[in-house]
Amino acid sequence: MDVYRAGLSMAQWRRLIDDACRGQVTEPIRHIDEARGPRFDAIFVGGGSAGRFGAAVLRSLGGRPLVLERWPFLGGSCPHQACVPHHLFSEAARELDQAQALAGRLWYGKFDPKAASILELVDLFRSKRSGPHAHMNWQSAEQLGIEYIVNAEATVIDASTVRAAGRMFTARALVLCTGSRTARPGIPGEDLPGVFDYASFIEDLNYEPSKIVVIGGSKVAVEYASFYQATGTPTTVVSRGALLAAGGPGRMDDDMRHFVVDGMRARGVELLEQTIVTRISGDGHVAAVEVTGPGGARRIEADFVLMATGEQPNVAAFFPAVPVARDADGFVTVDDRMRTSVPGVYAAGDLLGPPLEMFKSRRSGTTAARNIMGVDSEFSYADIPDFLHTTYEVTWAGLSERAAREKFGDIVTIQVPPPDLAPGDTPLPMAEGSMLYGFTMPERTGFQKCVIDARSRRVVGIHHAGYGAKDAFQYLHHLMTRPGGLTIDELGDMNELYVSPDYFIGYARLRSSQAELTSM
Ligand SMILES: Cc1cc2nc3c(=O)[nH]c(=O)nc-3n(C[C@H](O)[C@H](O)[C@H](O)COP(=O)(O)OP(=O)(O)OC[C@H]3O[C@@H](n4cnc5c(N)ncnc54)[C@H](O)[C@@H]3O)c2cc1C
């Protein structure tokens, strides 16, 4: 189907995408300027955030990109199965947390777990997700001028040739952007009906779970377990290590991690750490998860299991045809210009391995594009701001207190609640999103910590469990990582929009006149 210069409206795009997702449109959807022939400056294999953003920048720089995408829309897994549903569920979890906690008070009625349906929310997402998809197809065609084929699997033939939609396309550079999927660890029974990962949970759920086990101990495990429990569905997390101690969350401050993990327990999530799953059992459908851990062997009944067991790269489209170097986990290795070991072949996004984050996908895609167009450009993701959701938004950047002490020695902290008070002793930090808890359940208002190198007075770590910190932290992180950094004195001179979670500005002002800084 040729849609080049067809000017499809959002409604037309939605219908087309919905029909294609239902299997009613199977032909490739081409937005290509055929008059210019099949030769491009770069072919982006995979039209997720890495491929789409890379293509947009290449086009802005005067190049001719082609994006090839097997789904009938651009944008990739984020709006289809990953970030967007996760944010919908996490927002629901936050609302449900308050509805459970304040049941029978103020305007809240009795909490009815039956009214909080996991299936209904998944159905809602499934029924509306083509809206954002349509926007990305429309924007890519009408505003960004990107040529693309969607609804077409691509196969890389060699370092400059790709087959898709029954045709061959060539380019002076390839950008591999095929993303990743859940790694299945090979647990006996993991293929039973009722065992899901984040993608099949969205695609295939057709019943209301009543007892859930989540396998894994990092972001996806914690986010989805918090949501399931908030709906009133009993949920157990089985983690082979300490919860939130590996990957990006491994950089979380110890005190904040305790606040988060204790908070999950207080809300009824059963957390089994240092525990291994030996078998998933059931007769035609999952019925139990068998585990062994510090308490010995145990059988946990469940009619729904979520595998949140890490990610593996999607390489089938190009490997071994293009034999790029890969690390021990199979992720493609690149230099800081996103060049693989094969000349002319770049890679971007989740294909490069952790951190698996949108900003990294977008920026690695655009870095590849710039370099292809001769604009020398580097991208390092060694130091990043990060976040996850429980029923809180948990955000961090820079160093934990422990890591800062190891690096700088002389550290001061600003912490709320302060270390000498228990969370229930004070209603602070209290701000937008936690005001109701401030006046009803002060132990639930949240946690903040700012870590400062006493000698240079530079802020070296910021940590927040509460609501609304992400926006502030992405800018604070930028300031912290400037050559001059961000000092407590500069922080104390900012104009805070009180009362918001003002991220230490007020406290920094209270302290910054001290010549010899002390903690508070
Ligand atoms: C549950 C969950 C929640 C998340 N939440 C967040 C969040 O809140 N914030 C955040 O920053 N990150 C989040 N992430 C991470 C984020 O989703 C990813 O980092 C990002 O989507 C990766 O983009 P990408 O372009 O590398 O891959 P993708 O978006 O997966 O794109 C790869 C594309 O390649 C296509 N493809 C693969 N093979 C072929 C082929 N042979 N031919 C044609 N096309 C092909 C696929 O169809 C896909 O569209 C989350 C991830 C998960 C799993």
PDBQT file of the ligand as one rigid body, heavy atoms in Angstrom, charges set to zero:
ROOT
HETATM    1  C1  LIG A 601       7.856  -2.653  30.952  1.00  0.00    +0.000 C 
HETATM    2  C2  LIG A 601       8.827  -1.609  30.466  1.00  0.00    +0.000 A 
HETATM    3  C3  LIG A 601       8.671  -0.298  30.867  1.00  0.00    +0.000 A 
HETATM    4  C4  LIG A 601       9.569   0.676  30.428  1.00  0.00    +0.000 A 
HETATM    5  N1  LIG A 601       9.403   1.943  30.876  1.00  0.00    +0.000 NA
HETATM    6  C5  LIG A 601      10.290   2.899  30.511  1.00  0.00    +0.000 A 
HETATM    7  C6  LIG A 601      10.156   4.230  30.989  1.00  0.00    +0.000 A 
HETATM    8  O1  LIG A 601       9.229   4.535  31.740  1.00  0.00    +0.000 OA
HETATM    9  N2  LIG A 601      11.080   5.153  30.600  1.00  0.00    +0.000 N 
HETATM   10  C7  LIG A 601      12.119   4.825  29.784  1.00  0.00    +0.000 A 
HETATM   11  O2  LIG A 601      12.946   5.682  29.472  1.00  0.00    +0.000 OA
HETATM   12  N3  LIG A 601      12.271   3.558  29.292  1.00  0.00    +0.000 NA
HETATM   13  C8  LIG A 601      11.379   2.604  29.648  1.00  0.00    +0.000 A 
HETATM   14  N4  LIG A 601      11.510   1.337  29.147  1.00  0.00    +0.000 N 
HETATM   15  C9  LIG A 601      12.586   1.061  28.175  1.00  0.00    +0.000 C 
HETATM   16  C10 LIG A 601      12.177   1.522  26.750  1.00  0.00    +0.000 C 
HETATM   17  O3  LIG A 601      10.923   0.971  26.417  1.00  0.00    +0.000 OA
HETATM   18  C11 LIG A 601      13.222   1.073  25.743  1.00  0.00    +0.000 C 
HETATM   19  O4  LIG A 601      14.499   1.468  26.175  1.00  0.00    +0.000 OA
HETATM   20  C12 LIG A 601      12.981   1.649  24.349  1.00  0.00    +0.000 C 
HETATM   21  O5  LIG A 601      11.645   1.475  23.944  1.00  0.00    +0.000 OA
HETATM   22  C13 LIG A 601      13.908   0.955  23.366  1.00  0.00    +0.000 C 
HETATM   23  O6  LIG A 601      13.819   1.561  22.112  1.00  0.00    +0.000 OA
HETATM   24  P1  LIG A 601      14.524   0.857  20.856  1.00  0.00    +0.000 P 
HETATM   25  O7  LIG A 601      14.266   1.723  19.688  1.00  0.00    +0.000 OA
HETATM   26  O8  LIG A 601      15.911   0.483  21.177  1.00  0.00    +0.000 OA
HETATM   27  O9  LIG A 601      13.739  -0.535  20.718  1.00  0.00    +0.000 OA
HETATM   28  P2  LIG A 601      12.202  -0.761  20.322  1.00  0.00    +0.000 P 
HETATM   29  O10 LIG A 601      11.332   0.360  20.670  1.00  0.00    +0.000 OA
HETATM   30  O11 LIG A 601      11.860  -2.104  20.868  1.00  0.00    +0.000 OA
HETATM   31  O12 LIG A 601      12.253  -0.807  18.740  1.00  0.00    +0.000 OA
HETATM   32  C14 LIG A 601      12.770  -1.875  18.058  1.00  0.00    +0.000 C 
HETATM   33  C15 LIG A 601      11.901  -2.008  16.822  1.00  0.00    +0.000 C 
HETATM   34  O13 LIG A 601      12.512  -2.896  15.906  1.00  0.00    +0.000 OA
HETATM   35  C16 LIG A 601      11.493  -3.587  15.246  1.00  0.00    +0.000 C 
HETATM   36  N5  LIG A 601      12.088  -4.761  14.628  1.00  0.00    +0.000 N 
HETATM   37  C17 LIG A 601      12.738  -5.786  15.235  1.00  0.00    +0.000 A 
HETATM   38  N6  LIG A 601      13.154  -6.670  14.311  1.00  0.00    +0.000 NA
HETATM   39  C18 LIG A 601      12.756  -6.180  13.112  1.00  0.00    +0.000 A 
HETATM   40  C19 LIG A 601      12.883  -6.646  11.770  1.00  0.00    +0.000 A 
HETATM   41  N7  LIG A 601      13.492  -7.794  11.465  1.00  0.00    +0.000 N 
HETATM   42  N8  LIG A 601      12.359  -5.893  10.789  1.00  0.00    +0.000 NA
HETATM   43  C20 LIG A 601      11.720  -4.727  11.054  1.00  0.00    +0.000 A 
HETATM   44  N9  LIG A 601      11.565  -4.254  12.304  1.00  0.00    +0.000 NA
HETATM   45  C21 LIG A 601      12.091  -4.977  13.308  1.00  0.00    +0.000 A 
HETATM   46  C22 LIG A 601      10.500  -3.884  16.351  1.00  0.00    +0.000 C 
HETATM   47  O14 LIG A 601       9.225  -4.193  15.848  1.00  0.00    +0.000 OA
HETATM   48  C23 LIG A 601      10.533  -2.584  17.153  1.00  0.00    +0.000 C 
HETATM   49  O15 LIG A 601       9.540  -1.681  16.747  1.00  0.00    +0.000 OA
HETATM   50  C24 LIG A 601      10.637   0.330  29.569  1.00  0.00    +0.000 A 
HETATM   51  C25 LIG A 601      10.793  -0.991  29.151  1.00  0.00    +0.000 A 
HETATM   52  C26 LIG A 601       9.906  -1.952  29.603  1.00  0.00    +0.000 A 
HETATM   53  C27 LIG A 601      10.103  -3.371  29.148  1.00  0.00    +0.000 C 
ENDROOT
TORSDOF 0
